[in-house]
Amino acid sequence: MTKTLSERIALFTDKYKNTGKKFLPVFIALKPDIEQALQDGWTVYQVWDTLYDEGKIKCSYQWFRTLVNRHITNDSKQKQHKSSAKTATTDQEGFRFNSATEKEELI
């Protein structure tokens, strides 16, 4: 008897539900080296290609890019956001908008 589509989907998702998580520990272990290589100016593809050829990482390039975006790019964006928030609160000079109009300025 053939299974329904819903039953086949349930079997497929049970079989492959943790496929992406098996690459994360290896990526986290290599994260300092990957960050350094990216800061040195190497592209994400060049980093992935080298690590893949060496056998240190087994995931696809697309998944590697996802990991880089989640764990390296987001970290640097959060650091930049925190530092810009600090400078914005301490910077008191600049343009200030006053919504109340004064009659003396209109004359």
VEXLUM-31298 format. One record per residue (C-alpha): residue number from 1; x, y, z. Coordinates in nm, 4 decimals, padded with zeros to 6 digits, always signed. Layout:
<rokes>
{nr:NUM | X:X | Y:Y | Z:Z}
...
</rokes>
This chain:
<rokes>
{nr:1 | X:+00.0000 | Y:+00.0000 | Z:+00.0000}
{nr:2 | X:+00.1393 | Y:+00.3394 | Z:-00.0932}
{nr:3 | X:+00.1726 | Y:+00.6042 | Z:+00.1711}
{nr:4 | X:+00.0068 | Y:+00.9418 | Z:+00.1437}
{nr:5 | X:+00.2082 | Y:+01.2515 | Z:+00.0725}
{nr:6 | X:+00.1698 | Y:+01.3672 | Z:+00.4337}
{nr:7 | X:+00.3105 | Y:+01.0376 | Z:+00.5635}
{nr:8 | X:+00.6051 | Y:+01.0553 | Z:+00.3231}
{nr:9 | X:+00.6785 | Y:+01.4155 | Z:+00.4266}
{nr:10 | X:+00.6672 | Y:+01.3158 | Z:+00.7943}
{nr:11 | X:+00.9153 | Y:+01.0335 | Z:+00.7328}
{nr:12 | X:+01.1446 | Y:+01.2636 | Z:+00.5339}
{nr:13 | X:+01.1481 | Y:+01.5373 | Z:+00.7986}
{nr:14 | X:+01.2148 | Y:+01.2869 | Z:+01.0759}
{nr:15 | X:+01.5058 | Y:+01.1435 | Z:+00.8807}
{nr:16 | X:+01.6679 | Y:+01.4779 | Z:+00.7859}
{nr:17 | X:+01.5644 | Y:+01.7223 | Z:+01.0590}
{nr:18 | X:+01.9127 | Y:+01.7712 | Z:+01.2130}
{nr:19 | X:+02.1263 | Y:+01.7814 | Z:+00.8997}
{nr:20 | X:+02.2274 | Y:+02.1474 | Z:+00.9391}
{nr:21 | X:+02.3156 | Y:+02.1197 | Z:+01.3063}
{nr:22 | X:+02.5928 | Y:+01.8667 | Z:+01.2525}
{nr:23 | X:+02.8111 | Y:+02.1307 | Z:+01.0805}
{nr:24 | X:+02.7749 | Y:+02.3942 | Z:+01.3532}
{nr:25 | X:+03.0280 | Y:+02.2543 | Z:+01.6075}
{nr:26 | X:+03.2983 | Y:+02.2337 | Z:+01.3413}
{nr:27 | X:+03.2192 | Y:+02.5849 | Z:+01.2247}
{nr:28 | X:+03.2316 | Y:+02.7239 | Z:+01.5794}
{nr:29 | X:+03.5668 | Y:+02.5527 | Z:+01.6353}
{nr:30 | X:+03.7044 | Y:+02.7149 | Z:+01.3182}
{nr:31 | X:+03.5322 | Y:+03.0509 | Z:+01.3764}
{nr:32 | X:+03.8432 | Y:+03.2462 | Z:+01.4917}
{nr:33 | X:+04.0390 | Y:+03.1314 | Z:+01.1849}
{nr:34 | X:+03.7472 | Y:+03.2107 | Z:+00.9546}
{nr:35 | X:+03.7033 | Y:+03.5583 | Z:+01.1072}
{nr:36 | X:+04.0739 | Y:+03.6301 | Z:+01.0690}
{nr:37 | X:+04.0756 | Y:+03.5175 | Z:+00.7059}
{nr:38 | X:+03.7747 | Y:+03.7364 | Z:+00.6276}
{nr:39 | X:+03.9370 | Y:+04.0336 | Z:+00.8005}
{nr:40 | X:+04.2519 | Y:+03.9719 | Z:+00.5951}
{nr:41 | X:+04.0435 | Y:+04.0270 | Z:+00.2822}
{nr:42 | X:+03.9713 | Y:+03.6734 | Z:+00.1618}
{nr:43 | X:+03.6253 | Y:+03.6062 | Z:+00.0259}
{nr:44 | X:+03.3792 | Y:+03.3682 | Z:+00.1892}
{nr:45 | X:+03.4104 | Y:+03.1384 | Z:-00.1117}
{nr:46 | X:+03.7904 | Y:+03.1256 | Z:-00.0888}
{nr:47 | X:+03.7699 | Y:+03.0427 | Z:+00.2824}
{nr:48 | X:+03.5094 | Y:+02.7706 | Z:+00.2229}
{nr:49 | X:+03.6978 | Y:+02.6261 | Z:-00.0748}
{nr:50 | X:+04.0202 | Y:+02.5952 | Z:+00.1227}
{nr:51 | X:+03.8542 | Y:+02.4408 | Z:+00.4279}
{nr:52 | X:+03.6516 | Y:+02.2043 | Z:+00.2089}
{nr:53 | X:+03.9594 | Y:+02.0907 | Z:+00.0133}
{nr:54 | X:+04.1480 | Y:+02.0321 | Z:+00.3395}
{nr:55 | X:+03.8560 | Y:+01.8218 | Z:+00.4654}
{nr:56 | X:+03.8025 | Y:+02.0392 | Z:+00.7712}
{nr:57 | X:+03.4472 | Y:+02.1271 | Z:+00.6753}
{nr:58 | X:+03.1989 | Y:+01.9090 | Z:+00.4882}
{nr:59 | X:+02.8996 | Y:+02.1390 | Z:+00.4356}
{nr:60 | X:+02.7997 | Y:+02.2996 | Z:+00.1078}
{nr:61 | X:+02.9020 | Y:+02.6531 | Z:+00.0191}
{nr:62 | X:+02.5442 | Y:+02.7761 | Z:+00.0623}
{nr:63 | X:+02.5260 | Y:+02.6372 | Z:+00.4145}
{nr:64 | X:+02.8709 | Y:+02.7793 | Z:+00.4945}
{nr:65 | X:+02.7505 | Y:+03.1238 | Z:+00.3841}
{nr:66 | X:+02.4465 | Y:+03.0865 | Z:+00.6089}
{nr:67 | X:+02.6690 | Y:+03.0025 | Z:+00.9039}
{nr:68 | X:+02.8970 | Y:+03.2981 | Z:+00.8306}
{nr:69 | X:+02.5990 | Y:+03.5332 | Z:+00.8098}
{nr:70 | X:+02.4479 | Y:+03.4007 | Z:+01.1322}
{nr:71 | X:+02.7572 | Y:+03.3752 | Z:+01.3480}
{nr:72 | X:+03.0167 | Y:+03.6163 | Z:+01.2110}
{nr:73 | X:+02.8393 | Y:+03.8938 | Z:+01.0211}
{nr:74 | X:+02.5673 | Y:+03.9354 | Z:+01.2847}
{nr:75 | X:+02.8262 | Y:+03.9520 | Z:+01.5637}
{nr:76 | X:+03.0122 | Y:+04.2341 | Z:+01.3913}
{nr:77 | X:+02.6864 | Y:+04.4192 | Z:+01.3159}
{nr:78 | X:+02.5837 | Y:+04.3962 | Z:+01.6814}
{nr:79 | X:+02.9232 | Y:+04.5295 | Z:+01.7916}
{nr:80 | X:+02.8935 | Y:+04.8202 | Z:+01.5475}
{nr:81 | X:+02.5369 | Y:+04.8886 | Z:+01.6595}
{nr:82 | X:+02.6403 | Y:+04.9006 | Z:+02.0260}
{nr:83 | X:+02.9331 | Y:+05.1331 | Z:+01.9552}
{nr:84 | X:+02.7206 | Y:+05.3658 | Z:+01.7393}
{nr:85 | X:+02.4518 | Y:+05.3745 | Z:+02.0077}
{nr:86 | X:+02.7119 | Y:+05.4820 | Z:+02.2627}
{nr:87 | X:+02.8429 | Y:+05.7605 | Z:+02.0386}
{nr:88 | X:+02.4906 | Y:+05.8799 | Z:+01.9589}
{nr:89 | X:+02.4035 | Y:+05.9234 | Z:+02.3249}
{nr:90 | X:+02.7297 | Y:+06.0969 | Z:+02.4127}
{nr:91 | X:+02.7295 | Y:+06.3285 | Z:+02.1082}
{nr:92 | X:+02.5389 | Y:+06.6415 | Z:+02.2168}
{nr:93 | X:+02.6370 | Y:+06.8708 | Z:+01.9291}
{nr:94 | X:+02.4628 | Y:+06.8855 | Z:+01.5951}
{nr:95 | X:+02.1241 | Y:+06.9688 | Z:+01.4508}
{nr:96 | X:+01.8270 | Y:+06.9878 | Z:+01.6861}
{nr:97 | X:+01.4736 | Y:+07.0109 | Z:+01.5599}
{nr:98 | X:+01.2371 | Y:+07.2310 | Z:+01.7554}
{nr:99 | X:+00.8762 | Y:+07.1710 | Z:+01.6535}
{nr:100 | X:+00.7467 | Y:+07.4800 | Z:+01.8318}
{nr:101 | X:+00.7665 | Y:+07.7923 | Z:+01.6185}
{nr:102 | X:+00.8539 | Y:+08.1202 | Z:+01.7820}
{nr:103 | X:+00.6877 | Y:+08.4353 | Z:+01.6542}
{nr:104 | X:+01.0101 | Y:+08.6347 | Z:+01.6752}
{nr:105 | X:+01.1760 | Y:+08.4068 | Z:+01.4188}
{nr:106 | X:+00.8885 | Y:+08.4470 | Z:+01.1724}
{nr:107 | X:+00.9270 | Y:+08.8260 | Z:+01.1496}
</rokes>
